[in-house]
Amino acid sequence: MAITTSIKVTLPDGSERTYPIGTTLNDVAKSIGAGLARAALAAKVNGQMKDMATPLTTDSLVNFVTPKNDDGVDVIRHTTAHLMAMAVQKLYPGTQVTIGPVIDNGFYYDFLFPAGEKVSDADLPKIEAEMRSLVSADFPVAREVVARDQAVEIFSAINETFKVEIIKELPENVEISMYKMGGWFDLCLGPHVPSTGKLGAFKLTTVAGAYWRGNEKNAQLTRIYGTAWGDKAQLEAHLTRLEEAKKRDHRILGKQLQLFSFHKEAPAHPFFHAKGYALFNSLMKFMRRSNTEFGFNEVGTPLVMNVELWHKSGHYENYRENMYFTEVDENEAAIKPMNCPGHCLVYGADRHSYRELPVRLSEFGRVHRHERSGVTHGLMRVRSFTQDDAHVFCAPDQIGVEVNSILDQIDKAYKGLGFNEYKVELSTRPEKSIGSDEVWAAAEAALQKALETRGQAYKLNPGDGAFYGPKIDFHLIDSIGRTWQCGTVQLDFSMPARFELEYVGSDDKMHTPVMIHRAVLGSIERFLGIFIEHYAGHFPIWSAPVQARVVNVSEDQREYAEKVYAELKSAGVRVEIDARREKLGYKIREAQLLKTPYMLVIGDKELQAGGVTARFHDGTNLPPMSIAGFVEHIKGECGGLWGI
């Protein structure tokens, strides 16, 4: 039998090359061209990421990754995290490193510093400087596979107790690898860039607290965040976005614009002020209109229900660590974390025929979910919130039409709210779930078919579905390019069966409906935070808590200013009046700080003409007009959203 001494490499353009068996990816890149050899950071070999030093032993499809593509940037971030850990351990001997993953736009590493050693944001420039010194040294980054016992021995010898714990928990069949650079090493799967000289476009951003494995009962660690990019231009653009994001921080704007506050009496529960609740209600009214247009009927379900309901739904077994419990009439009850079981009871209270399906129920239901204090964040992550929730009960042959209608609703709603771009993910069965393999396969296939029939681009997100079914998630792209997960469509074959829900089919037999869970905004509170940051507080006129502010120049115009205010309010304009005995410039600056869309400055000219002059927040003026004319202008600017 002939011994194979060569392998075939297929490149992305379909071209093929033959090499001796054992040729490394680096040598393949060199044979293609010096430019590729310099740029290549790693490669995808038959779909799996590999280091450039990897030898090829079988015929392979090879796709090199460079700083110009996402996979290449991820490799850069991964190695930069190691670079940071190396610098930290050099500057702070005795520090233990734990984990250091790549995250959106960057990376982090968690450290246990020696007793008495504190690291803050002020120390980041020093760590960065050490990192740049290591880049200049251009240390090779090399992978080494070690036996399990050897790995335990190596990391025990340097007192890396967290690494020893990780190694001991790895399955027996997992290959254990370490990466070394300049005498420093860490446990890692890789891949990494060939040498530290390939790095450089990075910035350490902040220091935060963390717990080992996210459990507050474990050791408290120090987390250092950073960002890294393919080149300095990308880094500078990202840092500019971060600065812009700081200006848009909804927590700062929420206080400045008098929208909401938080108090120790109810941690992580927002208190909405009048202006904030006006904005909240605008979003809710917007969604009520949308729900009516797409055939949903609004219902209401209780906040507290017997715990048996949550056993039946599966939440108790799969979600109880996030739930709040109480006692009613000596029986255990739960404060609802979700609305779906209540909607099952509403559907099940009546007899249904196939002729009635689909049944579409919506609810702006307040739910409570326990979040650890360390992960709550303004409106973005709170412990009680209002979902723009809905559930569709339909026959199996209606799934495609109903999912497509929901996708239409979500697309129209986002564009109406000013978000013209979004990304879609299809998330499949998680490790913790209910239902049979057959049910999950059918549900996943149904959602995939709905997306593909529509021609909707999507990314597969394996293992991230809800415990009761697969889902389609929508990630909004805001005005400065950030993404936010908001809407969701989830297919559920399990819960209707658990609640013994039925309908009479055309064959006069009883059938179990399919349940589609749907949210467009998701949490209204969280969406409000996104909305604030997207518009930087300069809200579209239809949603602005205050659409106009009447400002008199002096006491001589006070009476007329009050007349203008009263007529605008009567016409449905959300209006305030500032008739204080303050200088006009002071009152105008305050209105600008509150980001009020229009100021109506009332002076002698307006008083004599019986009209108004509207000043837009950027300082430009509309032509003088009557009070009724300004009302019509506001209505026209709101368009079909007037009255929300």
Buried (B, 14 or more C-beta within 10 A) or exposed (E): EEEEEEBEBBBEEEEEBEBEEEBBBBBBBBEBEEEBBEBBBBBBBEEEBBBBBBEBEEBBBBBBBBBEBEBBBBBBBBBBBBBBBBBBBBBBEEBBBBBBEBEEBBBBBBBBBEEEEEBEEEBBEEBBEBBBEBBEEBBEBBBEEBEBEEBBEBBEEEEBBBBBBBBEEEEEEEEBBBBBBBEBBBBBEBBBBBBBBBBBBBBBBEBBEBBBBEEEEEBEBBBBBBBBBBBEEBBEEBBEBBEBBEEBBBBBBBBEBBBBEBEEEEEBBBEBBEBBBBBBBBBBBBBBBBBEEBBBEEBEBEBEBBBEBBBBBBBBEBBBEBBBEEEEEEEEBBBBBBBBBBBBBBBBEEEBEBEEBBBBBBBBBBBBBEBBEEEBBBBBBBBBBBBBBBBBBBBEEBBBEBBBBBBEBBBBBBEBBBBEEBBBBBBBBBEEBBBEEEBBEBBBEBBBEBBEEBEBEBEEBEEBBBBBBBBBBBBBBBBBEBBBBBBBBBBBBBBBBBBEBBBBEEEEEEBBBBBBBBBBBBBBBBBBBBBBBBBBBEBBBBBBBBBBBBBBBEEEBBEBBBBBBBBBBEBEBBBBBBBEEEEBEEBBEBBBEBBBBBBBBBBEEBBEEEBBBBBEBEEEEBEBBEBEBBBEBBBEBBEEBBEB
